[in-house]
């Protein structure tokens, strides 16, 4: 029998994916980029961070865990580069592409750019999952990047000579399908697709032109091209994650009206959605919109809404009762059978992240595991009140 999300907690609960990398590992990434250490030295520290992440994750009581993405450059760039500085960049890509996002504190994260075809991933998520899963005694999930994010590798206006956008996106969809299938084959019980660009796609920021290009419908279509390759039974365990970003304890689109995205996001034929909500200023209208748009039948799948109940950007640890109260409140707007819990975002989607609100990445790791423990306990409390 496969993994049952309800068994341990009544209300299903699941993490997004990433954890803060230890300061020692972040220093090693910088030394590796500078040529001061070799790949073997970096991989030893990555492996130690994964072992620690899994051990501490299991101690939270979480029914499903991740390896914290400790071996990745970032949630978005793991298939195409070894480090954020561009060491190990995939063939056909060059530096200084479009900004993925400009964050509220003023810093930005830039993607590489496609210079020539054909496009292929350098590695897939399963390549690191296979190294991590032997350390785990608990079911594991795997996050992968959405095709809509990597679609931004193709220049917004200027075509790539000899390689059309259509050819690129066809290859991108193939790679995303493979990423998901190989993750399941490597042992992942669940796979979620990171779609943080969804809300940002309606920002219309003149500093970042793609956010004003009306790309959200195309992003939805790209993700559905991937979903169409999976059966209903497979899609029950394939999710979509949305959040307004989370890097250096800052966000990129929290001030963009959520309804810009939520009115169409559930058109994606995924089985479940991990939805940032703990850090929303006014949650009830968001709960209501989710309840109105969540589908009972998404081409054979009843969709689940996993509500964000912890805020990774804030070092304050939410209490289990506070988390239970959020889930119980959400059940006034969303059928309780379709509610789960999650964190608002990965705790550190990028490998280099100083976590300034926390004071250090090492302290932020401690806080993350305390928040996860509260989420698990709060989900059980909510389940008792909701009659599961």
C-alpha positions in Angstrom: 0.0 0.0 0.0 1.3 3.5 -0.9 1.8 6.5 1.4 -1.5 7.7 2.9 -1.3 11.4 3.9 -4.0 11.1 6.6 -2.6 8.2 8.5 -0.3 10.0 11.0 -2.1 13.3 11.5 -5.7 13.1 10.4 -5.3 16.5 8.6 -2.6 15.7 6.0 0.6 17.8 6.4 3.6 18.1 4.1 6.6 20.4 3.8 7.5 22.4 0.7 11.1 21.3 0.4 14.0 23.5 1.3 15.8 24.1 4.6 18.5 26.7 5.4 21.9 25.4 4.6 24.4 25.4 7.5 26.7 28.4 7.5 29.6 26.0 7.0 28.0 24.7 3.8 27.3 28.2 2.5 31.0 29.1 3.0 32.0 25.9 1.1 29.8 27.0 -1.9 31.7 30.3 -2.0 35.1 28.5 -1.8 34.1 26.1 -4.5 33.2 28.9 -6.8 36.6 30.6 -6.0 38.5 27.3 -6.8 39.7 27.1 -3.2 38.1 23.6 -2.6 37.3 20.7 -5.0 34.0 19.1 -5.8 34.7 16.2 -3.4 35.1 18.6 -0.5 31.8 20.3 -1.3 30.0 17.1 -1.7 31.2 15.8 1.7 29.7 18.9 3.4 26.5 18.6 1.3 26.2 15.0 2.4 26.7 15.9 6.1 24.0 18.6 5.8 21.6 16.1 4.2 22.2 13.5 7.0 21.6 16.2 9.7 18.5 17.5 7.9 16.9 14.1 7.6 17.7 13.1 11.2 16.2 16.3 12.6 13.3 16.3 10.1 12.3 12.8 11.4 12.5 14.0 15.0 9.7 16.5 14.3 7.3 13.6 13.8 6.5 14.8 10.2 4.9 11.9 8.3 6.8 12.8 5.2 10.1 14.7 4.8 12.5 16.1 2.3 16.3 16.3 2.3 16.1 20.1 2.6 17.6 20.6 -0.9 21.1 20.8 0.6 22.8 19.6 -2.6 21.1 22.2 -4.8 22.1 25.6 -6.0 18.5 26.7 -5.7 15.0 25.4 -6.1 14.9 26.8 -9.6 18.4 26.2 -10.9 19.3 22.7 -9.7 18.8 21.2 -13.2 21.0 23.8 -14.9 23.9 24.9 -12.6 25.9 23.5 -9.7 26.1 26.9 -7.8 24.3 30.2 -7.8 27.5 31.8 -9.2 27.2 29.7 -12.3 29.8 27.0 -11.8 28.7 24.0 -13.8 26.3 25.9 -16.1 24.5 23.6 -18.6 25.5 23.7 -22.3 23.7 26.3 -24.3 23.2 28.7 -21.4 25.0 31.9 -20.7 25.0 34.4 -17.7 23.0 37.5 -17.1 19.5 36.4 -18.3 16.2 37.8 -17.0 15.6 38.5 -13.3 13.4 35.8 -11.9 12.5 38.2 -9.2 13.3 41.5 -7.5 12.5 41.2 -3.8 10.9 43.7 -1.4 14.3 44.5 0.2 15.8 45.5 -3.2 17.9 42.4 -4.0 17.3 40.3 -7.1 17.8 36.8 -8.3 18.8 36.5 -12.0 18.4 33.4 -14.2 20.9 32.3 -16.9 19.8 32.9 -20.5 19.4 30.4 -23.3 21.9 31.2 -26.1 21.5 28.1 -28.3 19.6 24.8 -28.5 18.9 22.1 -27.9 17.9 22.5 -24.2 18.6 19.8 -21.7 18.8 19.5 -18.0 22.3 18.9 -16.5 20.8 16.8 -13.8 17.4 15.8 -12.4 16.0 16.0 -8.9 16.2 12.2 -8.7 20.0 12.4 -9.0 20.2 13.9 -5.5 17.2 12.1 -4.1 18.9 8.7 -4.8 21.8 9.9 -2.6 19.5 11.0 0.2 16.8 8.4 0.5 19.1 5.7 2.0 19.4 7.9 5.1 15.7 8.1 5.7 13.3 5.9 7.7 10.3 8.1 6.9 8.6 8.6 3.5 10.2 11.2 1.4 8.8 13.8 -1.0 10.6 15.7 -3.8 10.1 19.2 -5.1 10.9 20.0 -8.7 10.9 23.2 -10.7 7.9 24.2 -12.9 8.4 24.5 -16.6 6.9 28.0 -16.4 9.9 29.1 -14.3 12.5 27.7 -16.7 10.6 29.2 -19.6 12.1 32.5 -18.5 15.5 31.2 -19.7 14.3 32.0 -23.2 14.8 35.8 -23.9 11.5 37.7 -23.6 11.7 39.4 -27.0 14.7 38.3 -29.0 14.5 34.8 -30.6 17.4 32.4 -30.2 18.9 31.8 -33.6 18.0 28.4 -35.0 16.0 27.4 -32.0 12.4 28.6 -31.7 10.5 29.2 -28.4 8.2 26.4 -29.4 11.1 23.9 -29.8 12.5 25.1 -26.5 9.3 24.7 -24.6 8.6 21.3 -26.1 12.0 20.1 -24.7 11.3 21.8 -21.4 8.0 20.0 -21.0 9.8 16.7 -21.8 12.4 17.4 -19.1 9.9 18.4 -16.5 7.9 15.1 -17.1 11.2 13.2 -16.8 12.0 15.1 -13.6 8.8 14.0 -12.0 8.8 10.4 -13.2 12.4 9.8 -12.2 11.7 11.3 -8.7 8.9 8.7 -8.2 11.1 6.0 -9.6 13.8 6.9 -7.1 11.4 6.5 -4.2 9.6 9.8 -3.7 6.0 9.2 -2.4 5.0 12.7 -3.5 6.3 15.3 -5.9 5.4 19.0 -5.8 6.1 21.5 -8.6 7.4 24.9 -7.4 5.3 27.6 -9.1 6.3 30.7 -7.2 6.4 32.7 -10.5 2.6 32.4 -10.7 1.7 35.3 -8.4 4.7 37.3 -9.6 3.4 37.0 -13.2 0.8 39.7 -12.6 3.1 42.1 -10.8 3.8 44.4 -13.9 7.1 45.6 -12.5 8.9 47.9 -15.0 12.2 46.8 -13.6 11.4 43.2 -14.6 9.6 43.2 -17.9 8.4 39.6 -18.0 6.1 40.4 -15.0 4.1 42.7 -17.2 3.9 40.5 -20.3 0.6 38.7 -19.4 2.3 35.3 -19.1 0.1 33.7 -16.4 -2.2 32.0 -18.9 0.7 30.6 -20.7 2.3 29.5 -17.5 -0.9 27.6 -16.6 -0.9 26.0 -20.0 2.7 24.9 -19.7 2.1 23.2 -16.4 -1.0 21.5 -17.8 1.0 20.1 -20.7 3.1 18.3 -18.1 0.1 17.2 -16.1 -1.5 15.8 -19.2 1.2 13.2 -19.4 0.2 11.6 -16.1 -2.8 9.5 -15.1 -5.3 10.6 -12.5 -3.8 8.1 -10.1 -0.3 9.6 -10.6 -1.6 13.2 -10.3 -3.1 12.5 -6.9 0.5 12.6 -5.7 1.7 15.5 -7.8 1.2 19.0 -6.3 1.7 22.6 -7.1 3.3 25.0 -4.7 2.6 28.8 -4.7 4.1 31.5 -2.5 5.2 35.2 -2.9 8.8 34.2 -2.7 11.2 33.6 0.2 14.8 34.7 0.1 16.9 36.4 2.7 13.7 36.7 4.7 12.1 38.9 2.0 9.3 38.3 -0.6 8.7 39.3 -4.2 4.9 39.5 -4.6 3.1 39.5 -1.3 1.5 42.8 -2.2 0.1 41.4 -5.5 -3.6 40.6 -5.1 -3.9 36.8 -4.5 -7.0 36.6 -6.6 -4.9 37.5 -9.7 -3.5 34.0 -9.4 -6.1 31.9 -7.4 -8.9 32.4 -9.9 -7.0 30.3 -12.5 -4.3 28.4 -10.6 -6.7 25.5 -9.9 -7.1 25.0 -13.6 -3.9 23.1 -13.4 -4.8 19.5 -13.2 -2.7 18.7 -10.1 -3.9 16.6 -7.2 -2.9 19.0 -4.5 -1.7 22.6 -3.9 0.7 23.9 -1.2 -0.6 27.4 -0.7 1.2 30.3 1.3 -1.3 31.7 3.7 0.1 32.1 7.2 1.7 35.4 6.3 -1.4 36.8 4.5 -2.8 39.9 6.2 -6.4 39.0 5.5 -6.9 35.2 5.2 -10.6 34.8 5.1 -11.0 36.2 1.5 -8.2 33.8 0.4 -9.8 30.8 2.0 -13.1 31.8 0.3 -11.5 32.1 -3.1 -9.8 28.7 -2.6 -13.1 27.1 -1.6 -14.8 28.6 -4.7 -12.1 27.4 -7.2 -10.8 24.1 -5.8 -12.1 21.3 -8.0 -13.8 18.1 -7.0 -13.0 16.7 -10.4 -9.8 17.8 -12.0 -9.8 15.3 -14.8 -10.4 12.4 -12.4 -8.7 13.9 -9.3 -10.3 15.6 -6.2 -7.9 18.5 -5.5 -6.5 19.1 -2.0 -5.6 22.5 -0.6 -2.6 22.4 1.8 -2.9 25.7 3.8 0.3 27.5 4.8 0.3 27.7 8.6 3.9 28.7 9.4 5.9 31.7 8.1 9.5 30.8 7.2 10.5 34.5 7.0 9.6 35.2 10.7 11.7 33.6 13.5 8.6 33.5 15.8 7.5 29.9 16.2 3.8 29.4 15.8 2.1 27.4 18.5 0.3 24.2 17.7 -3.0 25.7 18.8 -2.5 28.7 16.6 -1.9 26.4 13.7 -5.0 24.3 14.5 -7.1 27.5 14.7 -6.0 28.5 11.2 -7.0 25.1 9.8 -10.3 25.1 11.6 -11.1 28.6 10.3 -10.2 27.5 6.8 -12.8 24.7 7.1 -15.5 27.4 7.2 -14.7 28.1 3.5 -13.1 24.9 2.2 -14.5 21.4 2.5 -12.6 19.9 5.5 -11.9 16.7 3.5 -9.9 18.8 1.0 -7.7 20.7 3.6 -4.1 19.9 4.5 -1.3 21.9 6.1 2.1 23.1 5.0 4.6 25.8 5.4 4.2 29.1 3.5 7.4 28.4 1.5 10.6 26.5 1.5 12.6 27.7 4.5 15.6 28.7 2.2 15.0 28.1 -1.5 18.5 29.5 -2.4 21.8 27.9 -1.3 23.3 31.2 -0.2 20.9 32.8 2.2 22.0 34.8 5.3 18.5 34.7 6.9 18.9 38.3 8.3 15.7 38.2 10.3 17.0 35.2 12.2 20.6 36.4 12.7 22.2 33.4 11.1 21.4 30.4 8.9 22.3 28.0 11.7 19.7 29.6 14.0 17.2 29.6 11.1 17.7 25.8 10.8 16.8 25.4 14.5 13.7 27.6 14.1 12.6 25.7 10.9 12.5 22.3 12.7 10.6 23.9 15.7 8.0 25.3 13.2 7.7 21.9 11.5 7.1 20.2 14.9 4.4 22.8 15.7 2.8 22.2 12.2 2.6 18.5 12.8 1.2 18.9 16.3 -1.3 21.6 15.2 -2.5 19.4 12.4 -3.4 16.6 14.8 -5.2 19.1 17.1 -7.2 20.4 14.1 -8.1 16.8 13.0 -9.6 16.1 16.5 -11.7 19.3 16.3 -12.8 18.6 12.7 -13.8 15.0 13.5 -11.1 13.1 11.6 
